[in-house]
C-alpha cells in the first residue's frame, strides 16, 4: 500500500518531476549535453526524494544572517558578470554552489502553516498561471526552433536577451542580479522561521 502511494505521488502529485523530466527530454532533443547532465541530475534527485531515499539529507531550516546572504549575492553578481558565460570558470562556480544551495533548500519544513487569505490565493493563482504560460511558450519556441532550424523565427527568451548579456558587462550584471534575486525568492531565505 505504501509502495502504491509512492508511485502515485511520482506519477501524479509532484509537478516538479514532470517539469524537470520534460525539460530533460527537451535537452536530449536539442543535443545539449551539458544541460542534459544538469537536468538528469535534478530529475534523479527529485525522484529519489519522492521515493524516500534522501531522508538522511533533511535537517532543520538553516538560519543564515541576512548580511551574509547580501554580501554573498553581491560577490556572486560581480563574479558572474565579469566571467563570460558557458566557460569552465562559470561552470566551476555553479558546481561549487550546488552543495550550498542543496543544503539551503533541503530542510525539513515543520509546524502548522497558516491558511492563505483570499487575496493571497488569487495572487498565487495569477502568478502560477503566468509562469506556466511563459514555460509553455519557451518549450514550444524551443521545439519549433529545433524543427525549423531557424533560431530567430521562434525566439526563446534566452535568444532575445543573449546579445545584450553577451556584449556588455552591465547587461550581464543586471541580468545576473535579477536572476539571483529570483533564486533568493525561491529559496525563501528572507522568510521568518
Sine and cosine of phi, psi and omega as CSV:
sin_phi,cos_phi,sin_psi,cos_psi,sin_omega,cos_omega
0.00,0.00,-0.71,0.70,0.02,-1.00
-0.89,0.46,-0.59,0.81,0.00,-1.00
-0.91,0.42,-0.63,0.77,0.04,-1.00
-0.89,0.45,-0.63,0.78,0.03,-1.00
-0.89,0.45,-0.66,0.75,0.00,-1.00
-0.89,0.46,-0.72,0.70,-0.01,-1.00
-0.91,0.41,-0.66,0.75,0.03,-1.00
-0.87,0.49,-0.63,0.77,0.03,-1.00
-0.90,0.43,-0.66,0.75,0.00,-1.00
-0.92,0.39,-0.69,0.73,-0.10,-1.00
-0.99,0.16,-0.40,0.92,-0.13,-0.99
-0.75,-0.66,-0.43,0.90,-0.24,-0.97
-0.95,-0.30,-0.39,0.92,-0.01,-1.00
-0.97,-0.23,0.98,-0.22,-0.07,-1.00
-0.90,0.43,-0.38,0.92,-0.04,-1.00
-0.91,0.43,-0.51,0.86,0.05,-1.00
-0.88,0.47,-0.70,0.72,0.00,-1.00
-0.93,0.36,-0.65,0.76,0.00,-1.00
-0.88,0.48,-0.77,0.64,-0.03,-1.00
-0.95,0.33,-0.58,0.82,0.04,-1.00
-0.90,0.43,-0.69,0.72,0.04,-1.00
-0.91,0.41,-0.62,0.79,0.04,-1.00
-0.93,0.38,-0.61,0.80,0.09,-1.00
-0.88,0.48,-0.69,0.72,0.02,-1.00
-0.87,0.50,-0.66,0.75,0.02,-1.00
-0.88,0.47,-0.66,0.75,0.00,-1.00
-0.91,0.42,-0.58,0.81,0.06,-1.00
-0.91,0.41,-0.67,0.74,0.03,-1.00
-0.90,0.44,-0.67,0.74,-0.01,-1.00
-0.93,0.36,-0.42,0.91,-0.07,-1.00
0.97,0.23,0.42,0.91,0.02,-1.00
-1.00,-0.02,0.99,-0.11,-0.16,-0.99
-0.95,0.31,-0.54,0.84,0.06,-1.00
-0.89,0.46,-0.74,0.67,0.03,-1.00
-0.92,0.39,-0.55,0.84,0.04,-1.00
-0.88,0.48,-0.69,0.72,0.02,-1.00
-0.89,0.46,-0.70,0.71,-0.01,-1.00
-0.88,0.48,-0.76,0.65,-0.06,-1.00
-0.97,0.26,-0.45,0.89,0.11,-0.99
-0.92,0.40,-0.68,0.73,0.03,-1.00
-0.88,0.47,-0.73,0.68,-0.01,-1.00
-0.89,0.46,-0.70,0.71,-0.01,-1.00
-0.89,0.45,-0.69,0.72,0.02,-1.00
-0.89,0.46,-0.62,0.78,0.00,-1.00
-0.90,0.45,-0.71,0.71,-0.01,-1.00
-0.93,0.38,-0.66,0.75,0.05,-1.00
-0.88,0.48,-0.72,0.69,0.01,-1.00
-0.87,0.49,-0.64,0.77,0.03,-1.00
-0.90,0.43,-0.69,0.72,0.00,-1.00
-0.89,0.45,-0.52,0.85,0.02,-1.00
-0.99,0.11,0.03,1.00,0.05,-1.00
0.98,0.19,0.32,0.95,-0.07,-1.00
-1.00,0.06,-0.16,0.99,-0.08,-1.00
-0.90,-0.44,0.41,0.91,-0.01,-1.00
-0.87,0.49,-0.49,0.87,-0.02,-1.00
-0.92,0.40,-0.30,0.96,0.02,-1.00
-0.99,0.11,-0.23,0.97,-0.06,-1.00
-0.93,0.37,0.64,-0.77,0.02,-1.00
-0.47,-0.88,0.11,-0.99,0.03,-1.00
-0.91,0.40,0.47,-0.88,-0.01,-1.00
-0.84,0.54,0.81,-0.59,-0.04,-1.00
-0.91,0.40,0.63,-0.78,0.07,-1.00
-0.95,-0.32,0.94,-0.34,-0.05,-1.00
-0.86,-0.51,0.73,-0.69,0.01,-1.00
-0.89,0.45,0.65,-0.76,-0.06,-1.00
-0.89,0.46,-0.56,0.83,-0.01,-1.00
-0.94,0.35,-0.51,0.86,0.07,-1.00
-0.91,0.41,-0.68,0.73,0.03,-1.00
-0.90,0.44,-0.70,0.71,-0.03,-1.00
-0.88,0.48,-0.72,0.69,0.00,-1.00
-0.90,0.44,-0.69,0.72,0.03,-1.00
-0.87,0.50,-0.66,0.75,0.01,-1.00
-0.91,0.41,-0.67,0.75,0.02,-1.00
-0.90,0.44,-0.71,0.71,0.02,-1.00
-0.87,0.49,-0.68,0.73,0.03,-1.00
-0.90,0.43,-0.68,0.73,-0.01,-1.00
-0.87,0.49,-0.69,0.72,0.01,-1.00
-0.92,0.40,-0.74,0.67,-0.03,-1.00
-0.87,0.49,-0.73,0.69,-0.03,-1.00
-0.95,0.31,-0.35,0.94,0.06,-1.00
-0.98,0.21,-0.55,0.83,-0.05,-1.00
-1.00,0.06,-0.46,0.89,-0.01,-1.00
-1.00,0.00,0.80,-0.60,0.02,-1.00
-0.88,0.48,0.60,-0.80,0.02,-1.00
-0.93,0.37,0.33,-0.94,0.06,-1.00
0.87,0.49,0.57,0.82,0.08,-1.00
-0.89,-0.45,0.21,-0.98,0.01,-1.00
-0.88,0.47,-0.60,0.80,0.00,-1.00
-0.89,0.45,-0.70,0.71,0.00,-1.00
-0.93,0.37,-0.60,0.80,0.04,-1.00
-0.89,0.46,-0.66,0.75,0.00,-1.00
-0.90,0.43,-0.60,0.80,0.05,-1.00
-0.88,0.48,-0.73,0.68,-0.04,-1.00
-0.93,0.38,-0.62,0.79,0.05,-1.00
-0.91,0.42,-0.63,0.78,0.05,-1.00
-0.92,0.39,-0.54,0.84,0.00,-1.00
-0.97,0.23,-0.42,0.91,-0.11,-0.99
-0.80,0.60,-0.79,0.62,0.00,-1.00
-0.90,0.45,-0.56,0.83,0.01,-1.00
-0.91,0.41,-0.73,0.69,-0.02,-1.00
-0.91,0.41,-0.67,0.74,0.04,-1.00
-0.87,0.49,-0.66,0.75,0.04,-1.00
-0.89,0.45,-0.59,0.81,-0.03,-1.00
-0.95,0.31,-0.51,0.86,-0.08,-1.00
-0.98,-0.17,-0.27,0.96,-0.15,-0.99
-1.00,-0.04,0.52,0.85,-0.02,-1.00
-1.00,0.09,0.34,-0.94,0.03,-1.00
-0.99,0.11,0.89,-0.45,0.00,-1.00
-0.99,0.10,0.87,-0.49,-0.08,-1.00
-0.84,-0.54,0.25,-0.97,0.11,-0.99
1.00,-0.03,0.23,-0.97,-0.02,-1.00
-0.97,0.25,0.69,-0.72,0.02,-1.00
-0.99,-0.17,0.70,-0.71,0.04,-1.00
-0.94,0.35,0.62,-0.78,0.01,-1.00
-0.96,0.29,0.69,-0.73,-0.02,-1.00
-0.92,0.39,0.66,-0.75,0.08,-1.00
-0.94,0.33,0.28,-0.96,-0.08,-1.00
-0.84,0.54,-0.69,0.72,-0.02,-1.00
-0.90,0.44,-0.65,0.76,0.02,-1.00
-0.92,0.40,-0.63,0.78,0.02,-1.00
-0.87,0.49,-0.74,0.67,-0.04,-1.00
-0.95,0.32,-0.52,0.86,0.09,-1.00
-0.90,0.43,-0.66,0.75,0.03,-1.00
-0.90,0.45,-0.69,0.72,0.03,-1.00
-0.87,0.50,-0.68,0.73,-0.01,-1.00
-0.89,0.45,-0.72,0.69,-0.02,-1.00
-0.93,0.38,-0.63,0.77,0.03,-1.00
-0.90,0.44,-0.67,0.74,0.02,-1.00
-0.88,0.48,-0.71,0.70,0.02,-1.00
-0.88,0.47,-0.72,0.70,-0.04,-1.00
-0.89,0.46,-0.69,0.72,0.00,-1.00
-0.91,0.42,-0.65,0.76,0.02,-1.00
-0.88,0.48,-0.70,0.72,0.02,-1.00
-0.90,0.44,-0.67,0.74,0.01,-1.00
-0.89,0.45,-0.68,0.74,0.03,-1.00
-0.90,0.43,-0.65,0.76,0.06,-1.00
-0.86,0.51,-0.75,0.66,-0.01,-1.00
-0.88,0.48,-0.70,0.71,-0.03,-1.00
-0.89,0.45,-0.72,0.70,0.02,-1.00
-0.89,0.46,-0.69,0.73,0.01,-1.00
-0.88,0.48,-0.64,0.77,0.05,-1.00
-0.88,0.47,-0.74,0.67,-0.02,-1.00
-0.90,0.44,-0.67,0.74,0.01,-1.00
-0.92,0.40,-0.60,0.80,0.04,-1.00
-0.90,0.43,-0.69,0.73,0.02,-1.00
-0.89,0.45,-0.70,0.71,-0.05,-1.00
-0.92,0.40,-0.64,0.77,-0.09,-1.00
-1.00,0.01,-0.42,0.91,-0.07,-1.00
0.97,0.24,0.12,0.99,-0.01,-1.00
-0.97,-0.25,0.93,-0.36,-0.08,-1.00
-0.91,0.42,-0.62,0.79,-0.10,-1.00
-0.99,-0.15,-0.04,1.00,0.04,-1.00
-0.94,0.33,-0.61,0.80,0.02,-1.00
-0.74,-0.68,0.94,0.33,-0.14,-0.99
-0.94,0.35,0.66,-0.75,0.14,-0.99
-1.00,0.08,0.16,-0.99,0.02,-1.00
-0.87,0.49,-0.65,0.76,-0.02,-1.00
-0.90,0.43,-0.59,0.81,0.04,-1.00
-0.92,0.40,-0.59,0.81,-0.02,-1.00
-0.95,0.31,-0.60,0.80,-0.05,-1.00
-1.00,-0.04,-0.26,0.97,-0.07,-1.00
-0.83,0.56,-0.70,0.71,-0.01,-1.00
-0.86,0.50,-0.63,0.78,-0.01,-1.00
-0.93,0.37,-0.65,0.76,-0.01,-1.00
-0.95,0.30,-0.66,0.75,-0.10,-1.00
-0.96,0.28,-0.39,0.92,-0.11,-0.99
-0.99,-0.17,-0.33,0.94,-0.04,-1.00
-0.74,-0.68,0.66,-0.75,0.06,-1.00
-0.92,0.40,-0.57,0.82,0.02,-1.00
-0.90,0.43,-0.70,0.71,0.04,-1.00
-0.87,0.49,-0.67,0.74,0.03,-1.00
-0.90,0.44,-0.67,0.74,-0.02,-1.00
-0.90,0.43,-0.71,0.70,-0.02,-1.00
-0.90,0.44,-0.69,0.72,0.03,-1.00
-0.89,0.45,-0.71,0.71,-0.02,-1.00
-0.89,0.46,-0.66,0.75,0.00,-1.00
-0.89,0.46,-0.71,0.70,0.02,-1.00
-0.90,0.43,-0.67,0.74,-0.01,-1.00
-0.88,0.47,-0.69,0.72,0.01,-1.00
-0.92,0.38,-0.64,0.77,0.03,-1.00
-0.90,0.43,-0.63,0.78,0.07,-1.00
-0.89,0.45,-0.68,0.73,0.04,-1.00
-0.88,0.48,-0.65,0.76,0.04,-1.00
-0.89,0.46,-0.65,0.76,0.04,-1.00
-0.89,0.46,-0.67,0.74,0.02,-1.00
-0.91,0.40,-0.57,0.82,0.03,-1.00
-0.96,0.29,-0.34,0.94,0.05,-1.00
0.85,0.52,0.61,0.79,-0.04,-1.00
-0.92,0.40,-0.56,0.83,-0.07,-1.00
-0.97,0.26,-0.24,0.97,-0.02,-1.00
-0.92,0.39,0.62,-0.79,0.04,-1.00
-0.95,0.32,0.64,-0.77,0.01,-1.00
-0.92,0.40,0.00,0.00,0.00,0.00
